[in-house]
């Protein structure tokens, strides 16, 4: 059987429609130029901005193109905090945010901000009551991800955003993992800032989106030209932006059916593993979760050894966020779940995609018990 790719949360294959939109534009001219060639490139960018706005329920002027989700997160948090100036200097986030958010929080702490990192419960959920209690008269900013990229848990962002708005607190959400799986209408979510990354929904790498609600001020992270309303200086990646817009529109159009089908495959995999491998913990069980993420903790099985064994057997998976890959310690996400020592180092993430088949899932179910046994009991020659 061909290799089985179950690492879509790290990156997704670029879909043919996005490639077809990009190829003619790889030699596109500078959209800031006033001549006909520049105006043609500007039209492509403007059309893409309007397309993304339609998916998000936002005005085109509220869409800022970035180099990816991490940059969008950084621009949202650092840009909003620095634009606020003196005054309120407290922010609230969670212990399981993406490294891009946590690093931005650390940078703000170095600039004199105070941060509250909320714990999550055993399922990986932020408690709205705890979030509300953390908001003080000094709180200016909050950042809670829409869905976690490692365990798939969907946070009650709309409820949290309502609590923040009532206190005059700007609310940012990292929606990178949620695109293509959850509704992203910013009006329904009630948020002020939202980040996306094209390569998570079958678009190209190196391009992302930051939604900035009208009236929210941001300070740019770098100097240069006036592109993207002066917030993201540098000549726009015309081809990448076009590919992102096509991929996002298609992902949204396919979302209801894809979510239903992939969620059934997720449940099939989890049920079979629970039946075949006693003691397995499904991280995030009991919480609302993304359709495509299966995070399993196996007692006494080092995740790095199991990943290598899976790869040798033709199955691509991961231990968690690709942005924290290579670390020998458990990720900050699984650490926040307070797993016991036997399971903490044995977490594997299978992340399914729109092209994942029932046959592939059944093949993983068939092979996994033997592969686990190989890792638990090394073969001696």
PyMOL commands that set and color helices and strands:
alter all, ss='L'
color gray80, all
select helices_A, chain A and resi 16-23+36-56+60-62+69-84+99-110+128-134+157-166+186-189+198-200+228-230+238-276+303-312+322-324+332-336+341-344+358-376
alter helices_A, ss='H'
color red, helices_A
select strands_A, chain A and resi 4-5+63-66+90-94+114-118+139-143+170-174+193-197+208-212+281-282+293-297+315-316+347-351
alter strands_A, ss='S'
color yellow, strands_A
deselect
rebuild
show_as cartoon
